[in-house]
Amino acid sequence: HLVRATLESLAYQTRDVIEVMNRDSGTRIRELRVDGGAAANDFGMQFQADVLGVPVQAREAMCFAVLGALCQDRVPITLSSVTGVPSPSPVSGAWCFPPASRA
């Protein structure tokens, strides 16, 4: 029960942030792309999609947080220089969790 409560809490916290972003930007997100440890949990990603009402694209394996930190520090690095393979398209190698239909 503790793991489920944690995953649900993450989904609701993410929804709170997305709602503020939607309001402040005057636009709505059409999908959420995620990576990292929590993205490996199918229940959590499906719950997130249901809470947000938008599809969630979960990356296959690699966590991009380190690359994001390097980019923030302006370190000249590309995904292909780290992995040795060309950078994938934004949704290739991803699982899609569409929101459950609301009847």
Chimera marker file (.cmm) of the C-alpha trace (Angstrom):
<marker_set name="trace">
<marker id="1" x="0.000" y="0.000" z="0.000" r="1" g="1" b="0" radius="0.5"/>
<marker id="2" x="2.914" y="2.341" z="0.662" r="1" g="1" b="0" radius="0.5"/>
<marker id="3" x="4.247" y="2.082" z="-2.908" r="1" g="1" b="0" radius="0.5"/>
<marker id="4" x="0.814" y="2.712" z="-4.396" r="1" g="1" b="0" radius="0.5"/>
<marker id="5" x="0.279" y="5.722" z="-2.136" r="1" g="1" b="0" radius="0.5"/>
<marker id="6" x="3.659" y="7.112" z="-3.202" r="1" g="1" b="0" radius="0.5"/>
<marker id="7" x="2.877" y="6.689" z="-6.911" r="1" g="1" b="0" radius="0.5"/>
<marker id="8" x="-0.547" y="8.284" z="-6.490" r="1" g="1" b="0" radius="0.5"/>
<marker id="9" x="1.004" y="11.160" z="-4.555" r="1" g="1" b="0" radius="0.5"/>
<marker id="10" x="3.493" y="11.763" z="-7.387" r="1" g="1" b="0" radius="0.5"/>
<marker id="11" x="0.643" y="11.829" z="-9.898" r="1" g="1" b="0" radius="0.5"/>
<marker id="12" x="-1.398" y="14.335" z="-7.899" r="1" g="1" b="0" radius="0.5"/>
<marker id="13" x="1.640" y="16.561" z="-7.280" r="1" g="1" b="0" radius="0.5"/>
<marker id="14" x="2.433" y="16.491" z="-11.001" r="1" g="1" b="0" radius="0.5"/>
<marker id="15" x="-1.178" y="17.389" z="-11.778" r="1" g="1" b="0" radius="0.5"/>
<marker id="16" x="-0.925" y="20.401" z="-9.447" r="1" g="1" b="0" radius="0.5"/>
<marker id="17" x="2.187" y="21.646" z="-11.270" r="1" g="1" b="0" radius="0.5"/>
<marker id="18" x="0.674" y="21.008" z="-14.727" r="1" g="1" b="0" radius="0.5"/>
<marker id="19" x="-2.501" y="22.906" z="-13.773" r="1" g="1" b="0" radius="0.5"/>
<marker id="20" x="-0.431" y="25.953" z="-12.765" r="1" g="1" b="0" radius="0.5"/>
<marker id="21" x="1.621" y="25.708" z="-15.975" r="1" g="1" b="0" radius="0.5"/>
<marker id="22" x="-1.560" y="25.451" z="-18.064" r="1" g="1" b="0" radius="0.5"/>
<marker id="23" x="-3.108" y="28.441" z="-16.322" r="1" g="1" b="0" radius="0.5"/>
<marker id="24" x="0.005" y="30.627" z="-16.476" r="1" g="1" b="0" radius="0.5"/>
<marker id="25" x="0.803" y="29.819" z="-20.108" r="1" g="1" b="0" radius="0.5"/>
<marker id="26" x="-2.776" y="30.017" z="-21.354" r="1" g="1" b="0" radius="0.5"/>
<marker id="27" x="-2.370" y="26.701" z="-23.131" r="1" g="1" b="0" radius="0.5"/>
<marker id="28" x="-2.907" y="23.068" z="-22.201" r="1" g="1" b="0" radius="0.5"/>
<marker id="29" x="-0.446" y="20.204" z="-22.478" r="1" g="1" b="0" radius="0.5"/>
<marker id="30" x="-1.373" y="17.505" z="-24.977" r="1" g="1" b="0" radius="0.5"/>
<marker id="31" x="0.903" y="14.797" z="-23.532" r="1" g="1" b="0" radius="0.5"/>
<marker id="32" x="3.431" y="14.251" z="-20.769" r="1" g="1" b="0" radius="0.5"/>
<marker id="33" x="6.823" y="12.689" z="-21.522" r="1" g="1" b="0" radius="0.5"/>
<marker id="34" x="8.559" y="11.061" z="-18.584" r="1" g="1" b="0" radius="0.5"/>
<marker id="35" x="11.760" y="9.183" z="-17.804" r="1" g="1" b="0" radius="0.5"/>
<marker id="36" x="13.591" y="7.925" z="-14.761" r="1" g="1" b="0" radius="0.5"/>
<marker id="37" x="12.796" y="5.336" z="-12.140" r="1" g="1" b="0" radius="0.5"/>
<marker id="38" x="9.094" y="6.037" z="-11.661" r="1" g="1" b="0" radius="0.5"/>
<marker id="39" x="8.525" y="5.788" z="-15.426" r="1" g="1" b="0" radius="0.5"/>
<marker id="40" x="9.246" y="2.055" z="-15.191" r="1" g="1" b="0" radius="0.5"/>
<marker id="41" x="6.078" y="1.500" z="-13.162" r="1" g="1" b="0" radius="0.5"/>
<marker id="42" x="3.116" y="0.785" z="-15.444" r="1" g="1" b="0" radius="0.5"/>
<marker id="43" x="0.532" y="1.407" z="-12.721" r="1" g="1" b="0" radius="0.5"/>
<marker id="44" x="2.058" y="4.782" z="-11.884" r="1" g="1" b="0" radius="0.5"/>
<marker id="45" x="2.188" y="5.923" z="-15.503" r="1" g="1" b="0" radius="0.5"/>
<marker id="46" x="-1.381" y="4.788" z="-16.211" r="1" g="1" b="0" radius="0.5"/>
<marker id="47" x="-2.583" y="6.493" z="-13.022" r="1" g="1" b="0" radius="0.5"/>
<marker id="48" x="-0.752" y="9.665" z="-14.074" r="1" g="1" b="0" radius="0.5"/>
<marker id="49" x="-2.451" y="9.585" z="-17.484" r="1" g="1" b="0" radius="0.5"/>
<marker id="50" x="-5.842" y="9.096" z="-15.839" r="1" g="1" b="0" radius="0.5"/>
<marker id="51" x="-5.302" y="11.952" z="-13.372" r="1" g="1" b="0" radius="0.5"/>
<marker id="52" x="-4.096" y="14.366" z="-16.065" r="1" g="1" b="0" radius="0.5"/>
<marker id="53" x="-6.460" y="13.223" z="-18.787" r="1" g="1" b="0" radius="0.5"/>
<marker id="54" x="-3.636" y="13.236" z="-21.348" r="1" g="1" b="0" radius="0.5"/>
<marker id="55" x="-1.393" y="10.476" z="-22.729" r="1" g="1" b="0" radius="0.5"/>
<marker id="56" x="1.847" y="9.788" z="-20.856" r="1" g="1" b="0" radius="0.5"/>
<marker id="57" x="4.889" y="8.781" z="-22.927" r="1" g="1" b="0" radius="0.5"/>
<marker id="58" x="7.319" y="6.798" z="-20.763" r="1" g="1" b="0" radius="0.5"/>
<marker id="59" x="10.888" y="6.468" z="-22.066" r="1" g="1" b="0" radius="0.5"/>
<marker id="60" x="12.197" y="2.963" z="-22.473" r="1" g="1" b="0" radius="0.5"/>
<marker id="61" x="15.274" y="2.748" z="-20.289" r="1" g="1" b="0" radius="0.5"/>
<marker id="62" x="17.573" y="5.695" z="-19.993" r="1" g="1" b="0" radius="0.5"/>
<marker id="63" x="17.120" y="8.460" z="-17.464" r="1" g="1" b="0" radius="0.5"/>
<marker id="64" x="17.821" y="11.801" z="-19.089" r="1" g="1" b="0" radius="0.5"/>
<marker id="65" x="18.177" y="13.777" z="-15.838" r="1" g="1" b="0" radius="0.5"/>
<marker id="66" x="21.973" y="13.668" z="-16.024" r="1" g="1" b="0" radius="0.5"/>
<marker id="67" x="21.946" y="14.937" z="-19.593" r="1" g="1" b="0" radius="0.5"/>
<marker id="68" x="19.592" y="17.722" z="-18.533" r="1" g="1" b="0" radius="0.5"/>
<marker id="69" x="21.949" y="18.732" z="-15.736" r="1" g="1" b="0" radius="0.5"/>
<marker id="70" x="24.882" y="18.759" z="-18.140" r="1" g="1" b="0" radius="0.5"/>
<marker id="71" x="22.951" y="20.866" z="-20.630" r="1" g="1" b="0" radius="0.5"/>
<marker id="72" x="21.979" y="23.269" z="-17.873" r="1" g="1" b="0" radius="0.5"/>
<marker id="73" x="25.666" y="23.695" z="-17.096" r="1" g="1" b="0" radius="0.5"/>
<marker id="74" x="26.294" y="24.228" z="-20.815" r="1" g="1" b="0" radius="0.5"/>
<marker id="75" x="28.480" y="21.156" z="-21.125" r="1" g="1" b="0" radius="0.5"/>
<marker id="76" x="28.736" y="20.375" z="-24.852" r="1" g="1" b="0" radius="0.5"/>
<marker id="77" x="27.284" y="16.880" z="-24.931" r="1" g="1" b="0" radius="0.5"/>
<marker id="78" x="24.813" y="15.002" z="-27.068" r="1" g="1" b="0" radius="0.5"/>
<marker id="79" x="22.934" y="11.801" z="-26.443" r="1" g="1" b="0" radius="0.5"/>
<marker id="80" x="24.820" y="10.115" z="-29.258" r="1" g="1" b="0" radius="0.5"/>
<marker id="81" x="28.154" y="11.056" z="-27.684" r="1" g="1" b="0" radius="0.5"/>
<marker id="82" x="27.085" y="9.319" z="-24.461" r="1" g="1" b="0" radius="0.5"/>
<marker id="83" x="25.456" y="6.220" z="-25.918" r="1" g="1" b="0" radius="0.5"/>
<marker id="84" x="27.320" y="5.895" z="-29.215" r="1" g="1" b="0" radius="0.5"/>
<marker id="85" x="24.033" y="5.655" z="-31.116" r="1" g="1" b="0" radius="0.5"/>
<marker id="86" x="22.042" y="8.344" z="-32.911" r="1" g="1" b="0" radius="0.5"/>
<marker id="87" x="19.527" y="10.242" z="-30.820" r="1" g="1" b="0" radius="0.5"/>
<marker id="88" x="16.066" y="8.674" z="-30.980" r="1" g="1" b="0" radius="0.5"/>
<marker id="89" x="12.969" y="10.569" z="-31.992" r="1" g="1" b="0" radius="0.5"/>
<marker id="90" x="11.026" y="11.981" z="-29.026" r="1" g="1" b="0" radius="0.5"/>
<marker id="91" x="8.617" y="9.063" z="-28.842" r="1" g="1" b="0" radius="0.5"/>
<marker id="92" x="10.570" y="6.137" z="-30.257" r="1" g="1" b="0" radius="0.5"/>
<marker id="93" x="11.318" y="3.506" z="-27.665" r="1" g="1" b="0" radius="0.5"/>
<marker id="94" x="8.521" y="4.815" z="-25.481" r="1" g="1" b="0" radius="0.5"/>
<marker id="95" x="5.436" y="3.283" z="-23.989" r="1" g="1" b="0" radius="0.5"/>
<marker id="96" x="2.226" y="5.241" z="-24.309" r="1" g="1" b="0" radius="0.5"/>
<marker id="97" x="-0.320" y="5.242" z="-21.492" r="1" g="1" b="0" radius="0.5"/>
<marker id="98" x="-3.515" y="6.883" z="-22.785" r="1" g="1" b="0" radius="0.5"/>
<marker id="99" x="-5.932" y="8.191" z="-20.164" r="1" g="1" b="0" radius="0.5"/>
<marker id="100" x="-8.880" y="5.952" z="-19.365" r="1" g="1" b="0" radius="0.5"/>
<marker id="101" x="-12.042" y="7.082" z="-21.089" r="1" g="1" b="0" radius="0.5"/>
<marker id="102" x="-14.404" y="8.889" z="-18.808" r="1" g="1" b="0" radius="0.5"/>
<marker id="103" x="-17.984" y="7.819" z="-19.339" r="1" g="1" b="0" radius="0.5"/>
<link id1="1" id2="2" r="1" g="1" b="0" radius="0.2"/>
<link id1="2" id2="3" r="1" g="1" b="0" radius="0.2"/>
<link id1="3" id2="4" r="1" g="1" b="0" radius="0.2"/>
<link id1="4" id2="5" r="1" g="1" b="0" radius="0.2"/>
<link id1="5" id2="6" r="1" g="1" b="0" radius="0.2"/>
<link id1="6" id2="7" r="1" g="1" b="0" radius="0.2"/>
<link id1="7" id2="8" r="1" g="1" b="0" radius="0.2"/>
<link id1="8" id2="9" r="1" g="1" b="0" radius="0.2"/>
<link id1="9" id2="10" r="1" g="1" b="0" radius="0.2"/>
<link id1="10" id2="11" r="1" g="1" b="0" radius="0.2"/>
<link id1="11" id2="12" r="1" g="1" b="0" radius="0.2"/>
<link id1="12" id2="13" r="1" g="1" b="0" radius="0.2"/>
<link id1="13" id2="14" r="1" g="1" b="0" radius="0.2"/>
<link id1="14" id2="15" r="1" g="1" b="0" radius="0.2"/>
<link id1="15" id2="16" r="1" g="1" b="0" radius="0.2"/>
<link id1="16" id2="17" r="1" g="1" b="0" radius="0.2"/>
<link id1="17" id2="18" r="1" g="1" b="0" radius="0.2"/>
<link id1="18" id2="19" r="1" g="1" b="0" radius="0.2"/>
<link id1="19" id2="20" r="1" g="1" b="0" radius="0.2"/>
<link id1="20" id2="21" r="1" g="1" b="0" radius="0.2"/>
<link id1="21" id2="22" r="1" g="1" b="0" radius="0.2"/>
<link id1="22" id2="23" r="1" g="1" b="0" radius="0.2"/>
<link id1="23" id2="24" r="1" g="1" b="0" radius="0.2"/>
<link id1="24" id2="25" r="1" g="1" b="0" radius="0.2"/>
<link id1="25" id2="26" r="1" g="1" b="0" radius="0.2"/>
<link id1="26" id2="27" r="1" g="1" b="0" radius="0.2"/>
<link id1="27" id2="28" r="1" g="1" b="0" radius="0.2"/>
<link id1="28" id2="29" r="1" g="1" b="0" radius="0.2"/>
<link id1="29" id2="30" r="1" g="1" b="0" radius="0.2"/>
<link id1="30" id2="31" r="1" g="1" b="0" radius="0.2"/>
<link id1="31" id2="32" r="1" g="1" b="0" radius="0.2"/>
<link id1="32" id2="33" r="1" g="1" b="0" radius="0.2"/>
<link id1="33" id2="34" r="1" g="1" b="0" radius="0.2"/>
<link id1="34" id2="35" r="1" g="1" b="0" radius="0.2"/>
<link id1="35" id2="36" r="1" g="1" b="0" radius="0.2"/>
<link id1="36" id2="37" r="1" g="1" b="0" radius="0.2"/>
<link id1="37" id2="38" r="1" g="1" b="0" radius="0.2"/>
<link id1="38" id2="39" r="1" g="1" b="0" radius="0.2"/>
<link id1="39" id2="40" r="1" g="1" b="0" radius="0.2"/>
<link id1="40" id2="41" r="1" g="1" b="0" radius="0.2"/>
<link id1="41" id2="42" r="1" g="1" b="0" radius="0.2"/>
<link id1="42" id2="43" r="1" g="1" b="0" radius="0.2"/>
<link id1="43" id2="44" r="1" g="1" b="0" radius="0.2"/>
<link id1="44" id2="45" r="1" g="1" b="0" radius="0.2"/>
<link id1="45" id2="46" r="1" g="1" b="0" radius="0.2"/>
<link id1="46" id2="47" r="1" g="1" b="0" radius="0.2"/>
<link id1="47" id2="48" r="1" g="1" b="0" radius="0.2"/>
<link id1="48" id2="49" r="1" g="1" b="0" radius="0.2"/>
<link id1="49" id2="50" r="1" g="1" b="0" radius="0.2"/>
<link id1="50" id2="51" r="1" g="1" b="0" radius="0.2"/>
<link id1="51" id2="52" r="1" g="1" b="0" radius="0.2"/>
<link id1="52" id2="53" r="1" g="1" b="0" radius="0.2"/>
<link id1="53" id2="54" r="1" g="1" b="0" radius="0.2"/>
<link id1="54" id2="55" r="1" g="1" b="0" radius="0.2"/>
<link id1="55" id2="56" r="1" g="1" b="0" radius="0.2"/>
<link id1="56" id2="57" r="1" g="1" b="0" radius="0.2"/>
<link id1="57" id2="58" r="1" g="1" b="0" radius="0.2"/>
<link id1="58" id2="59" r="1" g="1" b="0" radius="0.2"/>
<link id1="59" id2="60" r="1" g="1" b="0" radius="0.2"/>
<link id1="60" id2="61" r="1" g="1" b="0" radius="0.2"/>
<link id1="61" id2="62" r="1" g="1" b="0" radius="0.2"/>
<link id1="62" id2="63" r="1" g="1" b="0" radius="0.2"/>
<link id1="63" id2="64" r="1" g="1" b="0" radius="0.2"/>
<link id1="64" id2="65" r="1" g="1" b="0" radius="0.2"/>
<link id1="65" id2="66" r="1" g="1" b="0" radius="0.2"/>
<link id1="66" id2="67" r="1" g="1" b="0" radius="0.2"/>
<link id1="67" id2="68" r="1" g="1" b="0" radius="0.2"/>
<link id1="68" id2="69" r="1" g="1" b="0" radius="0.2"/>
<link id1="69" id2="70" r="1" g="1" b="0" radius="0.2"/>
<link id1="70" id2="71" r="1" g="1" b="0" radius="0.2"/>
<link id1="71" id2="72" r="1" g="1" b="0" radius="0.2"/>
<link id1="72" id2="73" r="1" g="1" b="0" radius="0.2"/>
<link id1="73" id2="74" r="1" g="1" b="0" radius="0.2"/>
<link id1="74" id2="75" r="1" g="1" b="0" radius="0.2"/>
<link id1="75" id2="76" r="1" g="1" b="0" radius="0.2"/>
<link id1="76" id2="77" r="1" g="1" b="0" radius="0.2"/>
<link id1="77" id2="78" r="1" g="1" b="0" radius="0.2"/>
<link id1="78" id2="79" r="1" g="1" b="0" radius="0.2"/>
<link id1="79" id2="80" r="1" g="1" b="0" radius="0.2"/>
<link id1="80" id2="81" r="1" g="1" b="0" radius="0.2"/>
<link id1="81" id2="82" r="1" g="1" b="0" radius="0.2"/>
<link id1="82" id2="83" r="1" g="1" b="0" radius="0.2"/>
<link id1="83" id2="84" r="1" g="1" b="0" radius="0.2"/>
<link id1="84" id2="85" r="1" g="1" b="0" radius="0.2"/>
<link id1="85" id2="86" r="1" g="1" b="0" radius="0.2"/>
<link id1="86" id2="87" r="1" g="1" b="0" radius="0.2"/>
<link id1="87" id2="88" r="1" g="1" b="0" radius="0.2"/>
<link id1="88" id2="89" r="1" g="1" b="0" radius="0.2"/>
<link id1="89" id2="90" r="1" g="1" b="0" radius="0.2"/>
<link id1="90" id2="91" r="1" g="1" b="0" radius="0.2"/>
<link id1="91" id2="92" r="1" g="1" b="0" radius="0.2"/>
<link id1="92" id2="93" r="1" g="1" b="0" radius="0.2"/>
<link id1="93" id2="94" r="1" g="1" b="0" radius="0.2"/>
<link id1="94" id2="95" r="1" g="1" b="0" radius="0.2"/>
<link id1="95" id2="96" r="1" g="1" b="0" radius="0.2"/>
<link id1="96" id2="97" r="1" g="1" b="0" radius="0.2"/>
<link id1="97" id2="98" r="1" g="1" b="0" radius="0.2"/>
<link id1="98" id2="99" r="1" g="1" b="0" radius="0.2"/>
<link id1="99" id2="100" r="1" g="1" b="0" radius="0.2"/>
<link id1="100" id2="101" r="1" g="1" b="0" radius="0.2"/>
<link id1="101" id2="102" r="1" g="1" b="0" radius="0.2"/>
<link id1="102" id2="103" r="1" g="1" b="0" radius="0.2"/>
</marker_set>
